[in-house]
Amino acid sequence: MDTRPPLSAPDYWYLGSPDPAIDLLFRRACALAWPFAVYCATRYHHDPQVAYELMDGAVENAERYYQRFNGQRSAVQLSFRIISVIKRISRQRANRNEVPLGTLSELDLFAQTFHAKTDVEQDMMIRQILDRMTDRTRQIVLWREAGHSWRQIADELGADHITVWRQTSREIRGLLELNSDTHDPNERGERD
């Protein structure tokens, strides 16, 4: 059973419109749809954090839907649209038979191990991971550290923000896995 606290609606917010009325409308729609996104992420993908990806894709679709109807949609109508798209995206994702490369709990475990090391060992691990990254991923990491959102980075790269997030996460998880595999044998050897 997942020991993490459940995600709440305020944890997902809509930041896509400079117009306060549209922003408020989408925030209401997101608050109505959020529990369904968490349900799908937990039930079908076994990771509540996937709810953010599902919401991102669904909200992007709802924005286009809202524009197509010239802004003549209520928060309830938008929430139904978001829920419908979440259901479709969740089903598509489940049907792809993706094999997860890691979960957030594994990342938490890595972080705990990382913090147990000395500053010098931490710096070495970070340098090894950065050195192994592709130039594109390294640039994305630098942008994220500078405070840019996934959407801003995707716009800069001319790509979809979910695709950018997924590819970056996949590469980083692989590097973290590779890095932990290379350190484990030495640690086991020291214990023996």
CORMODA-V685014 format. One record per run of one state. SS is the DSSP state (2 for helix, 1 for strand, 0 for the rest). FROM is the first residue (numbers start at 1). LEN is the number of residues. If there is no record, write none. Layout:
SS;FROM;LEN
SS;FROM;LEN
//
This chain:
0;1;8
2;9;3
0;12;8
2;20;26
0;46;4
2;50;19
0;69;6
2;75;21
0;96;8
2;104;13
0;117;2
2;119;14
0;133;2
2;135;11
0;146;4
2;150;8
0;158;3
2;161;31
0;192;1
//
